[in-house]
Amino acid sequence: MASAERRPPLVPEVPCIDMHVHLHPEWLARAIERWFAEAQWVNAHPFDPDAVADTLAGRGVRRFCFFSYAHRAGMAREVNRWLAATAARLPQAVALGTLHAGDGALDALAREAFEDLGLAGLKLHLSVQRFHVDDPRLFPVYERVEATGRLLMLHVGTLPYRDAYTGVAGFRRLMDRFPRLRVCVAHMGCFEHEAFLALTERFEHLYVDTTMALAPSAAPYVGAEPGGITDATLERYQDRILFGSDFPLIPYDYDEERRWAWDRGLLPEVRRKIFHDNAARFLGLAAADGG
């Protein structure tokens, strides 16, 4: 088999929605790039929003969901305003806002993000932000998210590493308290993917995304073997899995984040669900939107 760098471009036969894209204000993007460079994670793609959108469009991605995060208290409002302004000029994009558990007036911050800025939901990265997903300070926010049908993208699973802020136990407590939340768990929850996937049988609006959990090219960077998630698992949960790429923060070609679905020989109807239909449902897009 040819190496990942030399393999021909992938031309999917289904329309594609990417649920996991990172865009950041320039000052934050530069800081993130420096952090990953020090960790010897070479980012092969520019963070410029227009360049990202053009690359995705060139790879057949019709719509994409993007977000940033507030790694400390006091910065969410500025980041959210940048996210909303960026989404306004990228019609194919859906933006999620952010907040930090240490922010004051959290419910007011969420109200501003949803009602004033028109953001579709929130992204929380518990490992980076260093608070627990079931932190009681967040309960008013979850109440608002649940009541308004907004979305949550949660990095609460254990990829690329386990820490005190991630894991299925705290997430299970959150869902037991707020069972109607519309949630996507990033990276399939990875090392605890079986437990996270099992929860989709209890909670109607719970999904996981594939980001860096299934691509063989990702394994050296995240310490996960994609073969650990079997074809039988993908078929069983085919209605609750969304495609995500982590673009542009991946140190390999974009297609390597989705080629696994063809290399594994998944049925075309399963691929269509994972790469388009499930995300369209999760995002509330019209049936014809995006393909």
Residue, then its C-alpha position, 0 to 999 in steps of 0.5 A: m500500500a502506498s504511504a499516506e502522503r502518496r495515496p490518491p485523493l479521496v472522492p467520497e460518493v456521499p456529501c460530507i459534513d465535518m462536525h469538528v473543525h477548529l478556528h480561533p482568533e489570530w492571537l489564540a491560533r498563534a499561541i496554540e500553534r506554539w504549544f503544539a510545536e513545543a510538543q513536537w506536533v507539527n500542524a501541517h495546515p494554516f488556521d486562516p478561516d478562509a483557507v480552512a473553508d476553501t480546503l474543506a470545500g475542495r475536499g467535498v465538505r458541504r458544511f462544517c461545524f467549528f469552534s474555539y475554547a476559553h482556556r481561562a476565565g474572562m476571555a469567552r465573550e471576546v472569543n464568542r464575538w469573533l466566532a459569530a463574526t467569522a460564521a457570518r461570512l462563511p455561509q457553509a459554517v456552523a459556529l459553537g461558542t465557548l465559556h469557562a466555569g470560572d466566568g461570572a454570570l454564566d447564564a447571561l454569557a450563554r444567553e448572549a452567545f445564543e440570542d445576541l450572537g446566534l451561536a448554535g451551541l457551546k464547545l467545552h474542552l474539559s482537559v484544556q479548561r480544567f473543570h469537570v463537565d458536571d460542575p454545578r456552576l454550569f447547571p444554569v447553562y445546561e438548563r438553558v441549552e436543554a430548554t433552547g435545543r442548542l448543541l454541546m460539543l464536549h471533549v470529555g473522553t480520554l483521548p489523547y490522554r486520561d486526566a482528572y477532568t475527563g471520563v465517562a463517570g462525570f458525563r453519565r452524571l451530567m446526562d442523568r441530570f439533563p437527559r434531553l441535552r443534544v450532545c456530541v462527545a468528541h473523539m468517540g470518547c476513545f479509550e472509553h468508547e464502549a461506555f460512551l456509545a452504550l449511553t446513546e441507547r439511553f439518551e435520544h440526542l447523544y452522539v459521538d464524533t470520529t475525530m482522530a479515533l479511527a484514522p491509522s495516521a492519528a495513532p502515533y499522536v493519540g496513543a490509540e489503535p483504531g482497530g480497537i473500535t471494530d466494524a461491528t461497533l460502527e455498524r451497531y451505532q451507525d445512527r449515532i456517529l458523526f464524522g469529525s476531522d480536527f482540521p486544521l490541527i492535524p499533522y497529516d492530510y485531511d483525507e486520512e481522517r476519513r479514508w478508514a471508512w473506505d479501507r474498512g469497506l463499510l456499506p455505502e448506506v453506513r458511510r452516508k449516515i456517518f458522513h452526512d445524514n446523522a450530522a444533518r439531523f444533529l444540526g437541524l439542517a433541512a433534508a436537502d441542505g448539503g446534498 
